[in-house]
């Protein structure tokens, strides 16, 4: 018999899917990037290019670790309508992206149609079982986990990302860091916050080393999780 915690997570996942499907139908681009209510195609995808310029291109040493971007396979969690996915597909050799919302996945596939190296999947909102069993060189997620109402769901994503990354690879992502916010388990917009100690503990449990972090206590709390390298491979 399933315990109450499992049932609660299932309800949260279903609400996440329903709410994001509704948001996608209402105004997908606004809910993905709230800086504009009426994005044009050019403006929307240019904003994804800016995200990559600010968070990826400024950090290529940690991300590429000597590899050529065109030779890298990357993973994106929470692709929404494909805003950042397109920009990633221009830079990296192969991009695999997931989202809980079927409506967002449909839009992301349209957005990335010109890029045969981009692969979009609808997942269940907490794991990466829909992604092929491949080794990934880098994983990225932005303005996604800040909407998730459960640390358990977020940690499961982090653990799943560790499963797919090659040893030493980086998972760069952002969580909600403002612990003064009042959140509820059924709120799929204002997600659960993380303190520095909670982030460090999650890294350890999921097989990562948290080398850097920025924005603790703020809405955009960035974390650099490097997958731990087994002792036998360090020699």
C-alpha positions in Angstrom: 0.0 0.0 0.0 1.4 3.4 -1.0 2.1 5.8 1.9 0.6 9.3 2.1 3.8 11.0 1.1 3.8 9.1 -2.3 0.2 9.9 -2.9 0.9 13.6 -2.1 3.8 13.7 -4.5 1.6 12.2 -7.2 -1.0 14.9 -6.6 1.6 17.6 -6.8 2.9 16.2 -10.1 -0.6 16.1 -11.6 -1.3 19.6 -10.5 2.0 20.8 -12.0 1.1 19.2 -15.3 -2.4 20.6 -15.3 -1.4 24.1 -14.2 1.4 24.4 -16.8 -0.8 23.1 -19.6 -3.3 25.8 -18.7 -0.7 28.5 -18.6 0.7 27.3 -21.9 -2.8 27.6 -23.5 -3.4 31.0 -22.0 -0.1 32.6 -22.8 2.9 30.2 -22.9 5.6 32.8 -23.7 4.5 35.1 -20.9 4.5 32.4 -18.3 7.9 31.1 -19.5 9.4 34.7 -19.4 7.2 37.2 -17.6 9.1 40.2 -18.8 6.7 40.7 -21.7 3.1 39.7 -22.2 3.2 39.9 -26.0 6.4 38.4 -27.2 7.1 38.3 -30.9 9.0 35.3 -32.2 12.2 37.3 -32.7 12.0 38.8 -29.2 11.2 35.6 -27.4 14.0 33.6 -29.0 16.4 36.5 -28.6 15.7 36.4 -24.9 16.8 32.7 -24.9 20.0 33.7 -26.7 20.6 36.3 -23.9 20.2 33.6 -21.3 22.8 31.4 -23.0 25.1 34.4 -23.4 24.8 35.3 -19.7 24.8 31.9 -18.1 26.6 29.6 -20.6 29.0 31.6 -22.7 30.5 33.3 -19.6 31.1 29.9 -18.0 32.5 27.7 -20.8 35.5 26.5 -18.8 33.3 24.9 -16.2 30.8 23.7 -18.8 33.0 22.4 -21.6 36.1 21.3 -19.6 38.2 21.1 -22.7 35.5 19.7 -25.0 34.3 21.4 -28.1 30.7 22.6 -27.7 29.8 20.9 -31.0 31.0 17.6 -29.6 28.9 17.8 -26.5 25.5 16.3 -25.5 23.5 18.5 -23.1 20.4 18.1 -21.1 17.8 20.8 -20.3 15.2 20.4 -17.5 12.1 22.4 -17.9 12.3 23.5 -21.5 8.9 25.3 -21.6 8.2 26.6 -25.1 11.8 26.1 -26.3 13.1 29.6 -25.6 16.5 28.5 -24.3 16.5 25.1 -26.1 16.9 26.7 -29.5 19.9 28.7 -28.3 21.4 25.6 -26.8 20.9 23.7 -30.0 22.8 26.4 -31.9 25.8 26.0 -29.6 26.0 22.3 -28.7 26.1 19.2 -30.8 23.0 17.6 -29.3 20.3 18.8 -26.9 17.8 16.7 -25.0 15.1 18.6 -23.1 12.1 17.7 -21.0 9.0 19.4 -19.7 6.0 18.2 -17.6 3.5 20.0 -19.8 2.3 18.4 -23.0 1.3 21.8 -24.3 4.7 23.3 -23.7 6.4 20.3 -25.3 4.3 20.8 -28.4 5.4 24.4 -28.6 9.0 23.6 -27.9 9.0 21.0 -30.7 7.7 23.7 -33.1 10.3 26.1 -31.9 13.1 23.7 -32.4 11.9 22.2 -35.7 14.8 23.8 -37.7 17.3 22.0 -35.4 17.5 18.3 -35.9 20.0 18.0 -33.0 17.3 19.0 -30.5 15.1 16.3 -28.9 12.1 17.2 -26.8 10.2 14.9 -24.4 7.3 15.1 -22.1 8.2 13.7 -18.7 6.3 13.0 -15.5 7.6 16.1 -13.7 10.2 14.4 -11.4 12.4 11.9 -13.3 14.2 11.5 -16.6 13.1 8.0 -17.6 11.9 9.3 -21.0 15.4 10.4 -21.9 17.6 7.9 -23.7 20.3 6.2 -21.6 23.1 8.3 -22.9 26.0 10.0 -21.2 25.6 13.7 -21.0 28.4 16.3 -20.8 26.4 19.2 -19.3 23.0 19.8 -17.8 21.2 23.1 -17.4 18.0 24.4 -15.8 16.8 28.0 -15.3 13.6 29.5 -13.9 12.2 26.0 -13.5 12.8 24.6 -10.0 11.7 28.0 -8.5 8.1 26.9 -9.4 8.2 23.4 -8.0 6.5 23.1 -4.6 8.4 20.1 -3.3 12.1 19.6 -2.3 11.5 15.9 -2.8 10.6 16.4 -6.4 13.5 18.7 -7.0 16.0 16.4 -5.4 14.7 13.5 -7.5 15.4 15.6 -10.6 18.9 16.3 -9.3 19.5 12.6 -8.6 18.3 11.6 -12.0 20.5 14.2 -13.6 23.5 12.7 -11.8 22.5 9.3 -13.2 22.8 10.6 -16.8 25.9 12.9 -16.5 29.4 11.6 -17.1 31.7 11.8 -14.0 33.0 15.4 -13.5 30.3 17.0 -15.6 28.5 20.1 -14.5 24.8 20.5 -13.7 24.2 24.3 -13.5 20.8 25.2 -12.2 18.8 27.7 -10.2 16.4 27.2 -7.3 14.3 29.6 -5.2 16.5 31.0 -2.4 14.1 33.4 -0.6 13.1 31.6 2.5 10.9 34.5 3.6 8.3 33.6 1.0 5.2 31.8 2.2 4.8 28.7 0.0 2.2 25.9 0.0 2.4 22.3 -1.3 -0.1 23.0 -4.0 1.4 26.3 -5.3 3.0 25.5 -8.7 4.1 29.1 -9.3 5.9 30.0 -6.1 8.2 27.0 -5.4 9.8 25.8 -2.2 13.0 27.6 -1.2 16.5 26.2 -0.4 19.0 27.5 2.1 22.7 27.1 1.5 22.9 24.1 3.9 19.9 22.4 2.2 21.6 22.8 -1.2 24.9 21.4 0.1 23.1 18.4 1.7 21.2 17.7 -1.6 24.5 17.8 -3.6 26.1 15.2 -1.3 23.0 12.9 -1.3 22.8 13.0 -5.1 26.5 12.4 -5.9 27.5 15.9 -6.6 30.1 18.4 -5.4 28.7 21.9 -5.0 31.8 24.0 -5.9 30.1 27.3 -6.4 26.8 29.0 -5.6 25.5 32.5 -6.0 22.4 34.3 -4.8 21.6 32.5 -1.5 18.6 34.1 0.1 17.4 35.5 -3.2 14.9 34.5 -5.9 17.6 33.3 -8.2 19.9 31.0 -6.2 22.4 29.5 -8.7 24.2 26.2 -8.0 27.1 24.6 -9.7 26.9 20.9 -9.1 29.8 18.8 -10.5 29.2 15.0 -10.6 31.6 13.3 -8.3 34.4 11.3 -9.9 34.8 7.8 -8.5 38.0 7.3 -6.5 39.3 4.7 -9.0 39.1 7.2 -11.8 41.0 9.9 -10.0 44.2 7.9 -10.0 
